[in-house]
Amino acid sequence: MIYWKGMGLKRNPYTAGGNTTTMSYDLDKGYHSVYSLYYHFIQVVKYRRKVFTSDELVDFLKIKVREIAETFGVEVVSIECDKDHFHMLFKGTPTLRITVFVNAVKTITSREIQRKFPEVKKVLCKGKMWSSSYFLATSGQVTLPVLMKYVESQEVKRIEGI
């Protein structure tokens, strides 16, 4: 039997072989829905050009992505960069138009990065910042802590040149 408790949904304890187990879920709720929608997004620089070589540029990307996410009602849980791509773990709602959000992130970050950091244009091919393709997965494939650790490890890879 499932019941509500505050913002979380919990399953009643059950007994299996004498052990009592309680499963709890970290959930969000809307007017008519309860959900937990985490996504892992990866965007690669076109032709894997090494663009994210300075902390200032990486910080600028993170700020811009968070600003864009806020306008879409998206919560960025974690975002980190390697030299030629970035990973973002974010929470969405059932009404989020993911392709519109992703295209906004790609368009706005490309324009703003090239405006603030004109030297990036020299590295890019024909002014194209992002690859047209991207990776997107729900986080149900792996546990959230493992996914967060992986996303956060990208900064170490960028800094140490791994």
Contacts in CASP RR format, 6 or more apart in sequence:
PFRMAT RR
TARGET T0000
AUTHOR 0000-0000-0000
METHOD contacts of the structure
MODEL  1
MIYWKGMGLKRNPYTAGGNTTTMSYDLDKGYHSVYSLYYHFIQVVKYRRK
VFTSDELVDFLKIKVREIAETFGVEVVSIECDKDHFHMLFKGTPTLRITV
FVNAVKTITSREIQRKFPEVKKVLCKGKMWSSSYFLATSGQVTLPVLMKY
VESQEVKRIEGI
1 11 0 8 1.000
1 12 0 8 1.000
2 9 0 8 1.000
2 10 0 8 1.000
2 11 0 8 1.000
2 12 0 8 1.000
3 9 0 8 1.000
3 10 0 8 1.000
3 12 0 8 1.000
7 27 0 8 1.000
7 28 0 8 1.000
7 29 0 8 1.000
8 24 0 8 1.000
8 25 0 8 1.000
8 26 0 8 1.000
8 27 0 8 1.000
9 24 0 8 1.000
9 25 0 8 1.000
9 27 0 8 1.000
9 34 0 8 1.000
10 22 0 8 1.000
10 23 0 8 1.000
10 24 0 8 1.000
10 25 0 8 1.000
11 22 0 8 1.000
11 23 0 8 1.000
11 24 0 8 1.000
13 20 0 8 1.000
13 21 0 8 1.000
13 22 0 8 1.000
14 20 0 8 1.000
14 21 0 8 1.000
25 36 0 8 1.000
26 36 0 8 1.000
27 34 0 8 1.000
27 35 0 8 1.000
27 36 0 8 1.000
28 34 0 8 1.000
28 35 0 8 1.000
28 36 0 8 1.000
28 37 0 8 1.000
28 91 0 8 1.000
28 93 0 8 1.000
29 35 0 8 1.000
30 93 0 8 1.000
33 94 0 8 1.000
35 93 0 8 1.000
35 94 0 8 1.000
37 91 0 8 1.000
37 92 0 8 1.000
37 93 0 8 1.000
37 94 0 8 1.000
37 96 0 8 1.000
37 138 0 8 1.000
38 77 0 8 1.000
38 89 0 8 1.000
38 90 0 8 1.000
38 91 0 8 1.000
38 92 0 8 1.000
38 138 0 8 1.000
38 139 0 8 1.000
38 140 0 8 1.000
38 144 0 8 1.000
38 147 0 8 1.000
39 89 0 8 1.000
39 90 0 8 1.000
39 91 0 8 1.000
39 92 0 8 1.000
39 98 0 8 1.000
39 136 0 8 1.000
39 137 0 8 1.000
39 138 0 8 1.000
39 139 0 8 1.000
40 87 0 8 1.000
40 88 0 8 1.000
40 89 0 8 1.000
40 135 0 8 1.000
40 136 0 8 1.000
40 137 0 8 1.000
40 138 0 8 1.000
40 139 0 8 1.000
40 147 0 8 1.000
40 151 0 8 1.000
41 87 0 8 1.000
41 88 0 8 1.000
41 89 0 8 1.000
41 90 0 8 1.000
41 102 0 8 1.000
41 134 0 8 1.000
41 135 0 8 1.000
41 136 0 8 1.000
42 85 0 8 1.000
42 86 0 8 1.000
42 87 0 8 1.000
42 88 0 8 1.000
42 134 0 8 1.000
42 135 0 8 1.000
42 136 0 8 1.000
43 85 0 8 1.000
43 86 0 8 1.000
43 88 0 8 1.000
43 102 0 8 1.000
43 105 0 8 1.000
43 106 0 8 1.000
43 130 0 8 1.000
43 131 0 8 1.000
43 134 0 8 1.000
43 135 0 8 1.000
44 84 0 8 1.000
44 85 0 8 1.000
44 130 0 8 1.000
44 131 0 8 1.000
44 133 0 8 1.000
44 134 0 8 1.000
45 51 0 8 1.000
45 52 0 8 1.000
45 84 0 8 1.000
45 85 0 8 1.000
45 124 0 8 1.000
45 129 0 8 1.000
45 130 0 8 1.000
45 131 0 8 1.000
46 124 0 8 1.000
46 125 0 8 1.000
46 128 0 8 1.000
46 129 0 8 1.000
46 130 0 8 1.000
46 131 0 8 1.000
46 132 0 8 1.000
47 125 0 8 1.000
47 131 0 8 1.000
48 84 0 8 1.000
48 85 0 8 1.000
49 84 0 8 1.000
49 123 0 8 1.000
49 124 0 8 1.000
49 125 0 8 1.000
50 83 0 8 1.000
50 84 0 8 1.000
50 123 0 8 1.000
51 57 0 8 1.000
51 83 0 8 1.000
51 84 0 8 1.000
51 113 0 8 1.000
51 120 0 8 1.000
51 123 0 8 1.000
51 124 0 8 1.000
51 129 0 8 1.000
52 58 0 8 1.000
52 61 0 8 1.000
52 81 0 8 1.000
52 82 0 8 1.000
52 83 0 8 1.000
52 84 0 8 1.000
52 86 0 8 1.000
52 158 0 8 1.000
53 83 0 8 1.000
57 113 0 8 1.000
57 117 0 8 1.000
57 120 0 8 1.000
58 81 0 8 1.000
58 155 0 8 1.000
58 158 0 8 1.000
60 112 0 8 1.000
60 113 0 8 1.000
60 116 0 8 1.000
60 117 0 8 1.000
61 79 0 8 1.000
61 81 0 8 1.000
61 86 0 8 1.000
61 109 0 8 1.000
61 113 0 8 1.000
62 79 0 8 1.000
64 108 0 8 1.000
64 109 0 8 1.000
64 112 0 8 1.000
64 113 0 8 1.000
65 76 0 8 1.000
65 79 0 8 1.000
65 88 0 8 1.000
65 105 0 8 1.000
65 109 0 8 1.000
66 76 0 8 1.000
66 79 0 8 1.000
68 101 0 8 1.000
68 104 0 8 1.000
68 105 0 8 1.000
68 108 0 8 1.000
68 109 0 8 1.000
69 75 0 8 1.000
69 76 0 8 1.000
69 90 0 8 1.000
69 101 0 8 1.000
69 105 0 8 1.000
71 104 0 8 1.000
72 96 0 8 1.000
72 100 0 8 1.000
72 101 0 8 1.000
72 104 0 8 1.000
73 92 0 8 1.000
73 93 0 8 1.000
73 96 0 8 1.000
74 90 0 8 1.000
74 91 0 8 1.000
74 92 0 8 1.000
74 96 0 8 1.000
74 101 0 8 1.000
75 90 0 8 1.000
75 91 0 8 1.000
75 92 0 8 1.000
76 88 0 8 1.000
76 89 0 8 1.000
76 90 0 8 1.000
77 89 0 8 1.000
77 90 0 8 1.000
77 91 0 8 1.000
77 148 0 8 1.000
78 87 0 8 1.000
78 88 0 8 1.000
78 89 0 8 1.000
78 148 0 8 1.000
78 151 0 8 1.000
78 152 0 8 1.000
79 86 0 8 1.000
79 87 0 8 1.000
79 88 0 8 1.000
79 89 0 8 1.000
79 151 0 8 1.000
80 86 0 8 1.000
80 87 0 8 1.000
80 151 0 8 1.000
80 152 0 8 1.000
80 153 0 8 1.000
80 154 0 8 1.000
80 155 0 8 1.000
80 158 0 8 1.000
81 87 0 8 1.000
81 154 0 8 1.000
81 155 0 8 1.000
81 158 0 8 1.000
82 154 0 8 1.000
82 157 0 8 1.000
82 158 0 8 1.000
83 158 0 8 1.000
83 161 0 8 1.000
86 154 0 8 1.000
87 150 0 8 1.000
87 151 0 8 1.000
87 154 0 8 1.000
88 151 0 8 1.000
89 139 0 8 1.000
89 147 0 8 1.000
89 148 0 8 1.000
89 151 0 8 1.000
98 136 0 8 1.000
102 134 0 8 1.000
102 136 0 8 1.000
106 129 0 8 1.000
106 130 0 8 1.000
106 134 0 8 1.000
109 129 0 8 1.000
109 130 0 8 1.000
110 128 0 8 1.000
110 129 0 8 1.000
110 130 0 8 1.000
113 120 0 8 1.000
113 129 0 8 1.000
114 120 0 8 1.000
114 121 0 8 1.000
114 124 0 8 1.000
114 127 0 8 1.000
114 129 0 8 1.000
120 129 0 8 1.000
121 127 0 8 1.000
139 147 0 8 1.000
156 162 0 8 1.000
END
